[in-house]
Amino acid sequence: MRKKINSIDKKIISLLAKRFQTTRNIGQSKQKIGLPIVDIPREEEMKQLRKHLANKYHIDIHIIESIFQEVIEQSKQDMLQHIYR
């Protein structure tokens, strides 16, 4: 069972790395065309999707929102660091 948890954790970390790389690329693209980093309508759309997925997989929405709040905040900071280096 521990090996299975370790494997799942590795996958989560790998997916987070891919997500951060993708948000860096999005940030660079937004900068090139003059769009703001923050996209409130998109964030709200994703929040609704997370609620749907939390319900689908029977996970407390508060846990999902807490996790993604941190991921999104770090993504924004990461984008800004890579844009303004």
N, C-alpha and C positions, 0 to 999 in steps of 0.2 A: 504494500500500500504506500509506503514512503517513497518508493521509486516512482510510483504513479504520480504522487503529489509533486515530486521533484521535476518530473517530466512536464507536468502542467505548468508549474512555475516558470520553467525555461521557455515554454511557448508564450506565456503571458509577457515575459520580459522581451522576447524576440519581437512580438507584435507591438509592444510599446516602442521599441527602437524603430520599427518600420513606421509607426504612426508619427513619431517625432521627425523622422526624415521627410515624411510626406508633408507635414505642416511647415517645415523649413522651406521646402520647395514651393508650397502655396504662398508663404510669406514673401519669398523672393519674387514670385510672379505678381503678387499684389503690388509690391513696391514698384516694379517696372511699369505697371499700367496705372499707378496712382490710386489704388484702392486702399481703404483703411484695413488694418489688421483685424480688428474686431468686426464681426458680422452678426449683429443681434438676431435678425430673422433666422439665420442659419443655426445659431446656437439654440434658439427656441425650437426649431424643427428637429434638431438632434435630441433635445430634451424629451420631446414627445416620443421619438423613436426609442429612446432608452426606457421610458415608462412602459411602452408596449413590450419591449423585450424582457424587462424585469417581470412583468406580469406573466408573459409566456413561459419564462423559466422559473417562476415561483421564487423570485429573489426580492427581498425588501427593497423598495424603490429608494429609501433613504440611504441604504448602503451603496447602491449604484450611483446615486447623485453625489454622495460624498467622494467616492473614488473618482468619478469623472470631473467633478469640480477641480480636484487637484491636477488631474491629467490635463485638462483644458488650460488651467492657469499656467502650468509648466510649459505647455505647448506655446502659449502666447509669449512667455518670457524667452523661450528658446528661439522663437521666430525673430523677436526683436534683437536678441544677441547676435544672431547670424546676419541680420540685415544691416545693423549699425556697427559692424566691426571695422 
